[in-house]
Amino acid sequence: MPFLPRAVYPLMIGSALLMFAGGVNGLILPVRGSQEGFSSFSLGLLGTGWAIGYILGCLIMPRTVARVGHIRAFGAMTALAVVSVLATLLIVQPWAWIPLRGVAGFAFAGAAMIVESWLNERAEATSRGRVFGLYTMVNLASTTLGQLALTTGDTATHLFFVIAAIFYALALLPSGLYASHAPNPLVGASLDLKTLWRNSPVAVVSVVLIGVANSSFGTLGAVYADRIGLGVATIAFFMSVAILAGSAAQVPIGYFSDRMDRRLVLVAIGAMALIVDLFLAIVQPSSVAIALGASAVFGACIYSMYPVIVAHANDHAPDNYFLRPSGGLLLLFGVGSIGGPLIAGAIMSLTGPSGLFVTTAITHLGLVGYALWRIRQRAAPEQKEKTEFVAAQPARMSTPETVVLDPRAEEEEIEEQMVDTSGENEKG
């Protein structure tokens, strides 16, 4: 029996190219913008624009695919991504970069959802866990390599804008040429806040705060590193090591969260993140080793919080009810991601680079305090009622279709939430 269906590999290659391009583009913009003298507030708005576009992509793309088909929609999204990247190179101004970053977020979300839909079609029940695990590893590795690519050339030139555009275009080839004629419909995202709150208040509050903190760091971490005097190569490693550490930390954190109250695990992670927040805000280390070490610990904390929250929310969900809370939490994360970079950028404009970690410290303090209060209000579920923790990529790289790939999703639940695509075969 093969490890994975052969048809999965071209789709993995397409996703790798897409994520590599996203890694390059996501880092070159704050680095180049800082070099051009853009204000921290303007650079923060890049993250806000991306988050708005990303959420709109998740909401609109299922209906778009139902109307025009997967293949045409995927081609349109890659074209939009290429245009947005090249336009940022032509117009090096904050007023242009912010909406263009929103276009990039929309296109990236749409393209990722379509690739994931094809993957979900090819992932049988027996291989879903392996497909999800490999997909997560490929995306993390490709994003990291895209960020590290900035160490190989001059960020003050057009080089990395062109590289990002090329890889966005290349992402069309393996997925577009291979794509089947009748892939699965996309899953629509919805936000039932009342049900989510009734299911788990701590998940609702925490995921918004995590969205604020994670998006602030993801957008402005490079700006912080630049303004405390770290070089471009160090900045690339500063951002990349956080993602890698966050991925590695999910193994031990998942082990403990499956064996104790997940809220206690969340409190411990949040407290550790708060310590690093204060360290980076106050010390602003000029030593490369210390800066990278702090980034690794910080990433291990912030990028492992979201899967703990998803597992906790589903501990309290009814049987066969995984997609709705998980998809709703993803949208709430996006809401936090809209406000986070804007708030952090404004504070950085007033206080300097320390403002980034002042912002994340406030959010992590709020998270820890609220989780501790909720622990006193509601008992943890019985061990036999808990769902299994599943390691995941950072939430800002996830879509409602990523949730479908999760091995905890039930086939019946997936079919219920698929957007009707009747008549698509003639269009695709």
C-alpha positions as CSV (number, residue, x, y, z in Angstrom):
1,M,0.0,0.0,0.0
2,P,1.6,3.4,-1.0
3,F,2.2,5.9,1.7
4,L,-0.1,8.4,-0.1
5,P,-2.1,8.4,-3.3
6,R,0.1,9.3,-6.2
7,A,-2.3,12.0,-7.3
8,V,-1.5,14.0,-4.1
9,Y,2.1,14.8,-5.0
10,P,1.5,17.3,-7.8
11,L,-0.9,19.1,-5.5
12,M,1.7,19.2,-2.7
13,I,4.2,20.7,-5.2
14,G,1.7,23.4,-6.2
15,S,1.1,24.2,-2.5
16,A,4.8,24.3,-1.8
17,L,5.4,26.9,-4.6
18,L,2.4,28.9,-3.4
19,M,3.7,29.0,0.2
20,F,7.3,29.7,-0.9
21,A,6.0,32.8,-2.8
22,G,3.9,33.8,0.2
23,G,7.0,33.5,2.4
24,V,9.1,35.7,0.2
25,N,6.4,38.3,-0.4
26,G,5.3,38.4,3.3
27,L,8.8,39.2,4.5
28,I,10.2,41.5,1.7
29,L,7.3,44.0,2.2
30,P,8.0,44.9,5.8
31,V,11.8,44.7,5.3
32,R,11.8,46.9,2.2
33,G,9.1,49.2,3.6
34,S,11.3,49.8,6.7
35,Q,14.2,50.5,4.4
36,E,12.1,53.0,2.5
37,G,11.2,54.8,5.7
38,F,7.6,53.8,6.0
39,S,6.1,54.4,9.4
40,S,5.4,51.5,11.7
41,F,1.7,52.4,11.5
42,S,1.7,52.1,7.7
43,L,3.6,48.8,7.9
44,G,1.1,47.5,10.4
45,L,-1.7,48.3,8.0
46,L,-0.1,45.9,5.6
47,G,-1.1,43.1,8.0
48,T,-4.5,44.5,8.4
49,G,-5.0,44.6,4.6
50,W,-3.8,41.0,4.3
51,A,-6.2,39.8,7.0
52,I,-9.2,41.6,5.4
53,G,-8.4,40.1,2.0
54,Y,-7.7,36.7,3.5
55,I,-11.1,36.6,5.3
56,L,-12.9,37.8,2.2
57,G,-11.2,35.1,0.2
58,C,-12.3,32.4,2.6
59,L,-15.9,33.7,2.5
60,I,-16.2,34.5,-1.2
61,M,-14.2,31.7,-2.9
62,P,-16.6,28.8,-2.3
63,R,-19.3,30.6,-4.3
64,T,-16.9,31.8,-6.9
65,V,-15.7,28.2,-7.5
66,A,-19.3,27.0,-7.7
67,R,-19.9,29.6,-10.4
68,V,-16.8,29.3,-12.6
69,G,-15.1,26.1,-11.6
70,H,-11.9,25.2,-9.7
71,I,-9.5,25.5,-12.6
72,R,-10.6,28.9,-13.8
73,A,-10.8,30.3,-10.3
74,F,-7.3,29.0,-9.4
75,G,-5.9,30.7,-12.6
76,A,-7.6,33.9,-11.6
77,M,-6.2,33.8,-8.1
78,T,-2.6,33.2,-9.2
79,A,-2.9,36.0,-11.7
80,L,-4.2,38.4,-9.0
81,A,-1.3,37.4,-6.7
82,V,1.3,38.0,-9.5
83,V,-0.3,41.4,-10.3
84,S,-0.3,42.5,-6.7
85,V,3.3,41.6,-6.2
86,L,4.5,43.3,-9.3
87,A,2.4,46.4,-8.6
88,T,4.0,46.8,-5.2
89,L,7.3,46.9,-7.0
90,L,6.1,49.6,-9.4
91,I,4.5,51.8,-6.8
92,V,6.7,51.9,-3.7
93,Q,4.2,53.9,-1.5
94,P,2.2,52.9,1.6
95,W,-1.1,54.1,0.1
96,A,-0.6,51.5,-2.7
97,W,0.9,48.7,-0.8
98,I,-1.9,48.4,1.8
99,P,-4.8,47.6,-0.7
100,L,-2.4,45.6,-2.8
101,R,-1.6,43.5,0.2
102,G,-5.3,43.0,0.7
103,V,-5.5,41.7,-2.9
104,A,-2.6,39.4,-2.2
105,G,-4.4,38.0,0.9
106,F,-7.6,37.4,-1.1
107,A,-5.7,35.6,-3.9
108,F,-3.6,33.6,-1.5
109,A,-6.6,32.4,0.5
110,G,-8.5,31.5,-2.7
111,A,-5.7,29.6,-4.3
112,A,-4.9,27.7,-1.0
113,M,-8.6,26.7,-0.6
114,I,-8.7,25.3,-4.1
115,V,-5.5,23.3,-3.7
116,E,-6.8,22.0,-0.4
117,S,-10.1,21.0,-2.1
118,W,-8.3,18.9,-4.6
119,L,-6.2,17.3,-1.8
120,N,-9.4,16.6,0.1
121,E,-10.8,14.8,-2.9
122,R,-7.8,12.6,-3.1
123,A,-7.4,11.9,0.6
124,E,-9.3,8.8,1.5
125,A,-10.4,8.1,5.1
126,T,-7.4,5.8,5.6
127,S,-4.8,8.4,4.3
128,R,-6.4,11.6,5.6
129,G,-4.1,11.9,8.6
130,R,-1.0,11.3,6.5
131,V,-2.1,13.8,3.9
132,F,-2.8,16.4,6.5
133,G,0.5,15.9,8.2
134,L,2.6,16.0,5.0
135,Y,0.6,19.1,3.8
136,T,1.4,20.9,7.1
137,M,5.1,20.0,6.9
138,V,5.4,21.0,3.2
139,N,3.7,24.4,3.9
140,L,5.9,25.2,7.0
141,A,9.1,24.2,5.2
142,S,8.2,26.2,2.0
143,T,7.2,29.3,4.0
144,T,10.4,29.1,5.9
145,L,12.5,28.7,2.8
146,G,10.8,31.6,1.2
147,Q,11.7,33.8,4.2
148,L,15.2,32.6,4.3
149,A,15.6,33.3,0.6
150,L,16.0,37.0,1.5
151,T,19.5,36.1,2.9
152,T,20.7,35.4,-0.7
153,G,20.4,38.9,-2.3
154,D,19.9,42.6,-2.0
155,T,16.5,43.5,-0.5
156,A,16.8,47.1,-1.8
157,T,16.4,45.9,-5.4
158,H,13.5,44.4,-7.4
159,L,14.9,40.8,-7.0
160,F,12.6,39.4,-4.4
161,F,9.5,40.9,-5.8
162,V,10.2,39.2,-9.1
163,I,11.0,35.9,-7.4
164,A,7.7,36.0,-5.5
165,A,5.8,36.7,-8.7
166,I,7.6,33.9,-10.5
167,F,6.8,31.4,-7.9
168,Y,3.1,32.5,-7.7
169,A,2.9,31.9,-11.4
170,L,4.7,28.5,-11.2
171,A,2.2,27.4,-8.6
172,L,-0.4,27.3,-11.3
173,L,1.4,24.6,-13.3
174,P,1.2,21.4,-11.2
175,S,-2.2,22.1,-9.7
176,G,-3.7,23.5,-12.9
177,L,-2.4,20.9,-15.3
178,Y,-3.1,18.0,-13.1
179,A,-6.5,19.1,-11.8
180,S,-9.4,16.7,-12.1
181,H,-12.6,17.8,-13.9
182,A,-15.0,17.3,-11.0
183,P,-13.2,18.0,-7.7
184,N,-15.1,18.3,-4.5
185,P,-17.0,21.6,-3.8
186,L,-15.4,24.0,-1.4
187,V,-16.6,24.2,2.2
188,G,-18.3,27.5,3.1
189,A,-17.2,29.3,6.2
190,S,-19.7,30.6,8.8
191,L,-19.5,32.3,12.2
192,D,-22.1,31.3,14.7
193,L,-20.8,33.4,17.6
194,K,-23.7,32.5,19.9
195,T,-23.1,28.7,19.6
196,L,-19.3,29.1,19.8
197,W,-19.7,31.1,23.0
198,R,-22.1,28.6,24.5
199,N,-19.7,25.8,23.6
200,S,-16.5,27.5,25.0
201,P,-16.2,31.1,26.0
202,V,-12.4,30.7,26.7
203,A,-11.9,29.5,23.1
204,V,-13.8,32.6,21.7
205,V,-11.9,35.1,23.8
206,S,-8.5,33.4,23.5
207,V,-8.6,32.9,19.7
208,V,-9.3,36.6,19.1
209,L,-6.4,37.6,21.4
210,I,-4.1,35.0,19.7
211,G,-5.1,36.6,16.4
212,V,-4.1,40.0,17.6
213,A,-0.7,38.8,19.0
214,N,0.3,36.4,16.2
215,S,-0.6,38.8,13.4
216,S,1.2,41.6,15.1
217,F,4.4,39.6,15.3
218,G,3.9,38.1,11.8
219,T,3.6,41.5,10.2
220,L,5.9,43.7,12.3
221,G,8.4,41.3,13.8
222,A,10.7,42.0,10.9
223,V,10.3,45.8,11.5
224,Y,11.1,45.3,15.2
225,A,14.3,43.4,14.3
226,D,15.3,45.9,11.7
227,R,14.9,48.9,14.1
228,I,16.9,47.3,16.9
229,G,19.8,47.0,14.5
230,L,19.7,43.4,13.3
231,G,20.8,42.8,9.7
232,V,18.6,41.4,6.9
233,A,20.0,37.8,7.2
234,T,19.3,37.9,10.9
235,I,15.8,39.3,10.4
236,A,15.0,36.4,8.0
237,F,16.2,33.9,10.6
238,F,14.4,35.8,13.4
239,M,11.1,35.3,11.7
240,S,11.7,31.8,10.4
241,V,13.0,30.2,13.6
242,A,9.8,31.3,15.3
243,I,7.7,29.3,12.9
244,L,9.9,26.2,13.1
245,A,10.0,26.3,16.9
246,G,6.2,26.7,17.0
247,S,5.9,23.6,14.8
248,A,8.3,21.5,16.9
249,A,6.8,22.6,20.2
250,Q,3.4,21.2,19.3
251,V,4.6,17.7,19.9
252,P,5.2,18.0,23.7
253,I,2.4,20.6,24.1
254,G,0.0,18.2,22.4
255,Y,1.1,15.4,24.7
256,F,0.4,17.4,27.9
257,S,-2.8,19.0,26.5
258,D,-4.3,15.5,25.9
259,R,-3.6,14.5,29.5
260,M,-4.6,17.5,31.5
261,D,-6.9,20.5,31.4
262,R,-6.0,22.2,28.2
263,R,-6.8,25.6,29.7
264,L,-3.9,25.0,32.2
265,V,-1.6,24.3,29.2
266,L,-2.8,27.5,27.6
267,V,-2.1,29.5,30.7
268,A,1.4,28.0,30.9
269,I,2.1,28.8,27.3
270,G,0.7,32.3,27.6
271,A,2.7,33.0,30.8
272,M,5.9,32.0,29.0
273,A,5.0,34.1,26.0
274,L,4.4,37.1,28.4
275,I,7.9,36.7,29.9
276,V,9.4,36.8,26.4
277,D,7.2,39.7,25.5
278,L,8.7,41.7,28.4
279,F,12.2,40.6,27.6
280,L,12.1,41.7,24.0
281,A,10.3,44.9,24.8
282,I,12.7,46.0,27.5
283,V,16.1,44.5,26.5
284,Q,15.8,44.8,22.7
285,P,18.8,42.4,22.3
286,S,21.5,43.3,19.8
287,S,23.1,39.9,20.2
288,V,22.2,37.7,17.3
289,A,22.2,34.5,19.4
290,I,20.0,36.0,22.1
291,A,17.6,37.5,19.6
292,L,17.2,34.2,17.8
293,G,16.8,32.3,21.0
294,A,14.1,34.6,22.2
295,S,12.3,34.4,18.9
296,A,12.4,30.6,19.1
297,V,10.9,30.5,22.5
298,F,8.3,33.1,21.5
299,G,7.4,31.2,18.4
300,A,7.1,27.9,20.3
301,C,4.5,29.6,22.5
302,I,2.4,31.7,20.1
303,Y,2.2,29.2,17.3
304,S,1.2,26.3,19.5
305,M,-1.7,28.2,21.2
306,Y,-4.2,27.9,18.3
307,P,-4.3,24.1,18.0
308,V,-4.7,23.9,21.8
309,I,-7.7,26.2,21.5
310,V,-9.2,24.2,18.7
311,A,-8.8,20.9,20.6
312,H,-10.3,22.5,23.8
313,A,-13.3,23.9,21.8
314,N,-14.0,20.5,20.3
315,D,-13.8,18.8,23.7
316,H,-17.1,20.5,24.5
317,A,-18.7,20.1,21.1
318,P,-21.3,17.5,20.4
319,D,-20.3,14.3,18.6
320,N,-19.6,14.7,14.8
321,Y,-19.5,18.5,15.3
322,F,-15.9,19.4,14.4
323,L,-16.0,21.7,11.3
324,R,-18.4,24.4,12.6
325,P,-16.5,25.3,15.8
326,S,-13.1,24.9,14.0
327,G,-14.2,27.0,11.0
328,G,-15.8,29.6,13.3
329,L,-12.6,29.9,15.4
330,L,-10.6,30.4,12.3
331,L,-12.8,33.4,11.3
332,L,-12.5,34.8,14.8
333,F,-8.7,34.5,14.5
334,G,-9.0,36.5,11.3
335,V,-11.0,39.2,13.2
336,G,-8.1,39.5,15.7
337,S,-5.6,39.6,12.8
338,I,-7.3,42.6,11.4
339,G,-6.9,44.7,14.5
340,G,-3.5,43.4,15.8
341,P,-1.1,44.9,13.2
342,L,-3.0,48.2,13.2
343,I,-2.8,48.5,17.0
344,A,0.8,47.3,17.3
345,G,1.8,49.6,14.4
346,A,0.2,52.6,16.1
347,I,1.9,51.9,19.4
348,M,5.3,51.3,17.7
349,S,4.9,54.7,16.0
350,L,4.6,56.3,19.5
351,T,7.0,54.2,21.5
352,G,9.5,52.7,19.0
353,P,10.2,49.0,18.4
354,S,9.2,48.0,21.9
355,G,5.6,48.8,21.1
356,L,5.2,45.5,19.2
357,F,5.9,43.4,22.3
358,V,4.0,45.8,24.5
359,T,1.0,45.0,22.4
360,T,1.6,41.2,22.5
361,A,2.3,41.4,26.3
362,I,-1.1,43.0,26.9
363,T,-2.9,40.4,24.8
364,H,-1.1,37.5,26.5
365,L,-1.8,38.9,29.9
366,G,-5.5,39.1,29.0
367,L,-5.4,35.6,27.7
368,V,-3.8,34.2,30.9
369,G,-6.1,36.1,33.2
370,Y,-9.3,35.1,31.3
371,A,-8.3,31.5,31.1
372,L,-7.6,31.3,34.8
373,W,-11.0,32.9,35.6
374,R,-12.8,30.4,33.3
375,I,-11.0,27.5,35.0
376,R,-12.8,28.5,38.2
377,Q,-16.1,28.8,36.5
378,R,-16.2,25.5,34.6
379,A,-14.8,22.0,35.2
380,A,-12.6,20.4,32.6
381,P,-14.2,17.6,30.5
382,E,-13.6,14.0,31.5
383,Q,-10.6,12.4,29.9
384,K,-12.8,10.0,27.9
385,E,-14.7,13.0,26.4
386,K,-11.6,14.8,25.1
387,T,-10.7,14.9,21.4
388,E,-7.2,14.2,20.2
389,F,-4.8,17.1,19.8
390,V,-3.6,17.5,16.2
391,A,-0.6,19.6,15.3
392,A,-1.3,22.3,12.8
393,Q,0.3,25.0,10.7
394,P,-0.1,28.6,11.9
395,A,-3.7,29.8,11.7
396,R,-2.8,32.7,9.4
397,M,-1.8,30.0,6.8
398,S,-5.0,28.0,7.3
399,T,-8.4,28.2,5.5
400,P,-11.8,26.4,6.0
401,E,-10.5,23.8,3.6
402,T,-7.5,23.1,5.8
403,V,-10.0,22.3,8.5
404,V,-11.6,19.8,6.2
405,L,-8.3,18.0,5.7
406,D,-8.0,17.6,9.5
407,P,-8.4,13.8,10.3
408,R,-10.9,14.7,13.1
409,A,-13.4,16.0,10.5
410,E,-16.3,13.6,9.8
411,E,-17.3,12.8,6.2
412,E,-21.0,13.5,6.9
413,E,-20.2,16.8,8.4
414,I,-18.0,17.8,5.4
415,E,-20.8,16.9,2.9
416,E,-23.3,19.1,4.9
417,Q,-21.1,22.2,4.5
418,M,-20.1,21.9,0.9
419,V,-21.3,24.7,-1.3
420,D,-23.5,23.5,-4.2
421,T,-21.5,23.3,-7.4
422,S,-24.2,21.8,-9.7
423,G,-23.3,22.5,-13.3
424,E,-19.6,23.1,-12.6
425,N,-18.4,20.2,-14.7
426,E,-19.4,22.0,-17.9
427,K,-17.5,25.1,-16.7
428,G,-14.4,23.4,-15.4
